[in-house]
């Protein structure tokens, strides 16, 4: 309608949401390695129905096919998740707690393992490695091209999708580098349908090669 026209100055023919999503996935799969900063806010619903919002900042480093490091930052020193193709490890520096377990040979499979067996939510990582089995794209029931909008000064395609469990929106950079810039999930499978929103910034598509994606042995001292 006319409301859309005010917001959307894109060509008269709107892109298909799934096509924009596919171009992002295809582009992400071409990246051998990258780092990105993720600022995530998760909504928590208390028994009193008060909604609280928990913030988390993560620095994510991925090197194909089988290296990943996630630094979860917080005031007490944070924690780190490492994956090197054989094992994944969680290290909490403040408590000097180090736990590791056997991992799958690829990042995609390891993300599935983390989610299903260890309850470590990886919606963002799923997105970053364009995991085709992500619950984001399973059983889509609707898709909407909302329009073009600036996200932190970057023109983005704003898309909205629904599955039986999730309503989600994604903002994908418009141009030769279709990077995800923002993600918003509403989880309908949980009572109260809490939201999670994430901003993705500081993309570095040519970081130094990081052999240091292994947990340093010194952490075990």
Number of C-alpha atoms within 10 A of each C-alpha: 5 7 7 11 11 9 12 17 11 13 7 8 6 12 15 13 19 16 10 19 21 14 16 22 20 14 15 21 15 10 14 12 21 20 21 18 19 23 17 20 18 17 16 17 17 10 7 6 9 8 13 13 14 11 15 15 17 20 18 21 21 24 20 16 15 16 23 24 25 22 19 17 16 12 5 10 13 17 20 20 21 21 28 23 19 14 15 22 18 19 20 17 14 10 11 12 12 16 12 13 11 13 19 20 16 16 24 19 14 20 22 20 16 16 14 11 8 9 10 12 13 14 17 16 19 19 17 20 21 19 20 13 12 18 14 20 16 14 11 15 12 12 17 15 17 17 20 21 20 13 16 11 7 14 16 23 27 25 23 20 20 20 18 13 17 22 21 20 21 21 28 26 23 19 11 9 12 21 22 23 23 22 22 19 22 19 18 15 11 11 8 14 17 18 19 20 19 21 18 20 17 11 16 13 13 11 13 10 10 14 10 11 18 18 20 8 7 6 12 11 5
